[in-house]
Every structure is written in C-alpha cells, then in structure tokens.
Amino acid sequence: MVKFTTVAVVLTVVALSSSNECDMKDKSIKKNVKSYKQCLDKGFKSSVGCTSGEGEPGKKLQKKCKKVEQKLIKLCDYSCRTTQINGGWSNYSDWTPCSAECGGGSQTRERSCTNPAPQFGGVDCVGDAEESQECNTQSCLEFSLVGESGNDVEARSMGLLLSRGGTV
C-alpha cells in the first residue's frame, strides 16, 4: 500500500503599496509586480519588509528576484504594506494562594499582552500585567493555655493534656 502525504503550503498574500504615483496600468509595471509576487511565493527574502513563502530560491532566481525588486523600488518606491496590530490583554490567570492564613496577606494574578501580540509597529498593551489584592484580612485567634499552677502550658503539653481527658 502506498501512502501519500499532502503538504499544504500557506503563502502570505502580499499587498504592495507605492508612495509615488505609479501607473499600474502600465504593462511593464504590472509584469514586474506579478513577477515579484511569484518571487516572494517561492521564498525570496524581501529587503522591503514583504512576507515570503516557504522555500529557498536558487542563485539564478535569487538574482532575478533582486533585480525585479530593485526595479520596483526605483520606478515606484514599492514596499509591502502591513496593517498595524495593536496588542491586547489576555485573560487574567487565577489568583495565587494567599500569603497568610489570617492577619492579612496578599495574592496576585497576571495577564500577558498576547491577545493579540503587537505586530507591524502596533502599540503595546496599556496598563499593568500584574494585579494584587489583600486577602485573609480577618484577625488571627490568639490563645494561651494555663495549667493548674497558673503557668502557661507549652503546645507539646496541650496534646498530652487532651489525650488524657483534660479540658481546654
């Protein structure tokens, strides 16, 4: 039995923009843009910020693609346009355990700027990545044991006292 594996290559569609007025109806320019997109699809590493497909073009194709890119830069001042993506906060994590059982403690929780992460010059998230709060603020119970003699009883003695039917 022959097993076939299908590999899907996802190529990023590149949007080219021009800061000069370039006549996109000009057949020569249209041809260069089409050729440049094909270069990018084949893995050509752009010098103007364009996303490349997978693969590594051979030396001959690399040279041709570089030439096409330089021509587009010279004629039309081309670069790749990417939309800025501003950062967004993730949900907060759960609160950490309280640092004290009574008498006041603190706990924290965190979030990250990954929903989405800032890209292409987008701004970072505004605000703090960590939050804290007080917890277990109730007073701690204080007690002492006094023996028959009126002296304090040590904690070790308390267990002994209770195990022998003593009262607290």
Secondary structure, DSSP 8 states (H G I E B T S, - for coil): ---------------EEESS---TT-HHHHHHHHHHHHHHHTT---SSS----SS---HHHHHHHHHHHHHHHHHH-EEE----B-------------S-SSS-EEEEEE--S-TT--BTT-----S-SEEEEEE--S-------B-TTSSB--HHHHHHHHHTT---
